[in-house]
Structures are given as C-alpha cells and as structure tokens.
C-alpha cells in the first residue's frame, strides 16, 4: 500500500527521481551528449520516440532502425523540426527476422560509426498467434530474440568504442513488470507456442518475452564483467502507459480500461524517464545487471533473478540465432530438461 501511495504522488526514491519524473528532467545531469552515438529500436512512436527526442535534444547522434522507413523518417523529421541540427540516421530493421538483423548490422558497420549506447526498446504484443520466418513465436522473436542477436553482433563495436573513447558503453533492455507473470519452463513453453497455436496465450507469451529481456540482462552483465569490458547492461520497467503497443485492439473496451486505470498510467515523457536515466545518468557509471523502475533500482521477479535460467536461456538463444531453432524444441535435447 505504501509503495502504491508513493507511486501515485511521485515520491522520489534514492535516485532523487520517481514515477512523475520526466525524461527531460532525468537527463538534466547529462545535458551534453554530443560525443554519444546511440541506436534506439522502436523509436517511431511512444516511449521510444520520446527517448529519441530527449537524447537528440541533449546532442546525441542517433541511429533509428525501423521496419517502416516512412515511420522512421517521420520521427526524424519531428525531431529535426524541434531541434535543428540533430544528427539522425534512419535504417531498415525488422527485429522478427534474423536475416534482417544481420543485414542491418552489415549496413551499420559500413557507416564506420562508433557506438556508445544501445537501447533495445521495440516491443510487440501479438493478439493473434503468429510464427516468424525463423520458426519462432512472433512476440518472442520480436521482443527478445531479434534484440539478443542485435546486441550480440554490436557488442564488439561497443567494446571497441569504449576502449578508444574512454566513455563507458551502456546497453538498456526495456522490459516490463509483466515479466513476473510468467511461470513454468521457459524453453518448453516457447517450443509449444512455436509449434502450435493450441497453447498460445497472448499475455503469457508477452510475459515470457519480457522475462527473457530480464534474463538476457543478467547473463550479459556476467559475461561483460568476465570480459572486463567497459560496457554495462541494465533492464528497465517503463511503467504503464497507453502507447501504440495496444494498436491492434483499439476501441471502446480498451479506452474504458485505460480510463479506469488512468490514475496509475504514466504520460509518455514520464514513461521514457527510466530508460533515459539508466542510459545517461552519471550516477550509474559501472552499474550493471540491475533492474530499474521509476528511475530507481528494484528487484525483478524470482525467476528474473535466477542466474541458472539466464544461462540456460542464453544457450538456447545461441542455438536459435544459429539457424537451428528446431534443436531446442526437440524433447530429447538437453535444454528441454
């Protein structure tokens, strides 16, 4: 009850920020980002668009990958209109396609740009069951697996940039408190919904993808520390906000739900605050493998803190992106245990 009250009034936590803080407010301490190059997925609308706008205001050079180049160009135009001189590059990327991720990496590498900041923000809530071209359930493929491969293939560039510039690289994975709604065997359920629609539940599938984001953060942080890389990775829950994530189910029912929940909803500038805080604030230098909500460190679910599950998911993910996804869905395979 006390936590809910603090949330409703926007009471600041240990960081000095709270649920009512905005992305602009939390980046006041990082006002000059002119030396930073950032990739932000899902920046054409909602939280991602506000994150891009605020980082551009602070001077960061942005790369905006998107499935719709028109939507990305429109997002770029809005930012440039508000902040003339912003440096923004639009590129094609469909996160549900591993081939598209690899193509994006090739195109990005050809630009010979540094990379200081990677914000894995794009998200999809698939109400209808669908399978990606790689044979993976679509929500998981888009929200997690595409980002897993994107991060994996950009990591050397980030480590190299940090070494040359002396500026610590940062990776931010946007998750959700809904990750705590998933229980059960991650790999087995993913296999079931990737083979058949009979066990598909849209909310459980979404929760699975968001749990995977948290576990990815945990295992990647461990590996980065082991490598002694000057790059950190953290995970954020942006809060509850009406964005285009609900675009497939607009209408009176959706509007009524959000009306009744309006006291708990954040504005988009407030929802983007935790991402921008974790991405830029000097206080988080060296902080890695943590989970943040309302611009303060908090604890993920019990399963989200399970390092064994994180390592297991990583192993399965390596197999999936190696174009042998059927292997992890084989009941005789050791990852299925």
N, C-alpha and C positions, 0 to 999 in steps of 0.2 A: 504493500500500500504506500509506504514512504517513497519507494523508487518511482511509483506511478505519479505521486504528487510532485516530486522533483522534476520529472519529465514534463508534466503539464505546465509548470511555472517556469521551466527552462533554467532551473537552478544549476549554476556552473559546477563542474567537478574539479578534480585535482589539476586538470589542464588549464582551468580558467574559462573553459567553454562548456556549453551544454546543448540541450535539444533545440533551443531557439537561436543558437549562433548560426551565422550565415557563412557561405564560402568566402565572401569578400572579407568578413571580419577575421576569420581564422588565418587568412593569408597576409594580414597587415604586417606580421613579423617577418614575412618573406617577400617584401614588396618588389624586390628586383630579381627577376628570374631570367634575365636576358642571356645568361650563359647556359640555360637549360633547354634541351630538346626533349620533347615528350611525345609518346604515342598514346592516344586515348581511343579505345574502342567504344562503339556505341555513343558517339558524340553528336549524332544528328538531332537528338531531341532529349527532353527530360533532364535527368541528373547529369548525364554525360555532356550534354550541350552546355549546361551551366558550369560544369567543371572546366570545359574548354574555354568558355568565355572569361572566366576568372583568371585562369592561368595565362591567357593571352593578354589580359589587362595588366598582369604583372610582368609581361615581357617575354614569356616562354615561346620558343619556336614549336609549333605543333604539327604533328602528322595525324590526320584524321582518316583512318581506314573505314570503309563502309561498303555494304552490299549495294546500296543505291548511290551512285556517284552524284546524281542530281541532288539528293537529300544532303549529301556532304558538301556540295558546292553551295547550296542554300545556307547551310550552317556557317560555312566560311564567310559568305557574303554578309550575314548578320553581324558576325564578329568584327569584320573589317570595317563595316559601316560605323560601328560604335567605337572601335579602336583602330583608326587608320594607321597603316604601317605594320600591322600584325603579320607575322610570317607563318603562313599556314599552307601545308601541302595536303592535297586530297588524293587518296589512293584507294584502289579496289580491294575489298576483302570480304569473303563470305565465310564466317567462322564455322559454319556447319560442314564445310568442305575442307578436308585436309590438303587437297591439291591446291585450293585457293590460298590457304595459309602459306604453303610453300612458294607459290607464285608471288605473293605479297612480299615474303622475305627476300626473294631474288630481286624484286623491283626496289625494295628499300635499300638493300646493300649496294645497288648500282648508284644510289644517290651519294654514297660515301659520307653520310651524316653521322655525327656522334649520337649516342642515346643515353640520356641520364635518367629518364623516368618512363615507366610503362604502367599505364592504368588499364587494367582488364575490367572494363565496366559493362560491356554489352551483355544484355540478358534477354531471354525469351521465355514466355510462359505459354506452352503449346496446349491449347484446349483439346485439340484433336490429335490422336496418335499418328505419328509420322516417323519414318526412318530416313536417316541421312544417306547420301550416296556412298558412304563408307560402311553402311550397315549398322549404325549406332542410333539409338533412340534420339530424336531431334533436339529435345530440350537439353539433354546431357551433352550432345555433340556441340551445340552452340554455346551453352553457358560455361562448360568446363573443358571438354576435350580440345576444341579449337584454341582456347586460351592456353591450355597446357603445352600444345605444340608451338604456338606463337612464342610463348615465354622461353621454352627450351631452345628455339632457334635464334632468339635475340640475346640470349644470355652472354655469349662471348663478346658481342658488341658492347653490352653494358659494362662488363668487367674491364674490357679494353678502354672504354671511355673514362671510367672511374680511375683507372691507372694513369692515364695521360693527364686528365684534368685535376685530379686530386679531390674531386667532388664525389661524395658517396652516391651511388646509384640507388634508386628506390623502385620497387615493384609494389603496386597496390592491387589486390584482388577484391572486387566488390562482391560480397556475399549477401546474406540476409539472415535475420534471426530465425527464419523459417527452416534453416538447416537443422535446427533442433527437433523438427517434427519427424525426421526420418529415423526409423529404427529397423533393424534387420540386417541381412547380409547384403552389402553394397553391390558386390560383383554378381551375386546370384540374381538380385532384382533387376539389375541393369541387363543381364543376359535375357531374363524373362521378357522384359518390355521391348528389347531389341529384336526378339524373335517373334513375338506375338502381341497383339493388342488386348488379349483377354485379361491380363493382369495390370493393364495400364490404368493408373490413376493420375490425373494431371497435377494435382497438388503434391502427391508423394514424389512424382518424377521431378518436379521443380525443387522440392526439398532435397532430394538426392543430389541434384546438380549443385546446389548451394553448399551442401555438406562437402562435396568434392572440392569446391573452392577453398574451404577452410583447411581441409586435409592437405591440399596442394601447398598451401602457405606453410604449414607445419614442416612438411618434408623438404620443401625447397629451402627454407630457412636453415634447417640442419645441414643440408648439402653445401650451402653457401658458406656457412661457418667452417665446415670441414675443409673447403677450398681456400679459406682465408680471403675470400673475395670481398671487395669494398662495395658490396651491394646488399641491401636489405629487402625483405618482403614482408608485408603485413596485410591483414584482411580487415574489411570494414562492413558493418551493417549500416546502410544509409538512413534507415527509418522507413516509416510507412508514408507513402506519397502516391497520389494518383498521377501516373505517367502513361506513356504510350504502351507500357507493358500490358495494359488491360485493353488494348485497342481491338482485340478480337471479340470482346464481349461488351461493347458499349450499349447503353440503353437505360431504360428506367430502373431496372433492378440494380444494375451496377451503380447508377447515380444515387439511389436511395441508400445503398450500403455505405458509400463514401460520405453521404450526408450525415448518417447516424454516427459514423466513426470520425467525423471532421475534427473533433476535439483532440484526437490522437494523431491526426495527419500533420505532416510537415509541409511547408512550402518547398518548392524545388530548390531555391537558394539555401534553405536550411538542410535539405536532404543531401546536397552536394558538399556540405561543410566538412563532414568527417573524412571523405575522400581527399579533399584539398588539404585538410590538416595533416593527415598521415603522409601525403605526398610531398609536403613542402616545409612543415614547421621545423625550425632548428632544434627544438626540444627532443625530437625523435631521432637524432643522429645516433646510429648504432643500435637502435631498437629494431628487433626482427622476430618474426614468428608469432606476432601478437594479433589479438582480435580487438577491434575498436567499435564503439557505438557512442553516438552523441559526443564525439571528439574526445572520448576517454577510453582508456584500456579497460576491458572487461573480459569475462570468461565465455568461451564458446560452450556448446553442449558437451556432455561427457564423451560422446563418440567423436565430436570435433576435436577433442584433446587427446585422442587415442593415437599414439605415435606408431603403434604396430599397424593400425588400419591405414594410416597415412602412407607408410612404406608399402603396404600391400596394394593400395590404390595406385601408387606411383609405378610399381612393377606392371600392373595391368595396363596402365596408360601407355607405358613404353611399348607394350605389345600392340595395343590398339593403333598407335600412330605409326607403327612399323608395317602397317597394311596387312596385319594378320589378326584382325579383331576376333575372328571366329575361334581362335585358340583359347581366349579367356572364357568363352561361353561353352566350352567343351566340359561336360560334367566330370571327365576323367583328369582334367587339368588341375595342377596343384593349387592354382589361385582360387579355385572354386571352393576349397575347404573352408 
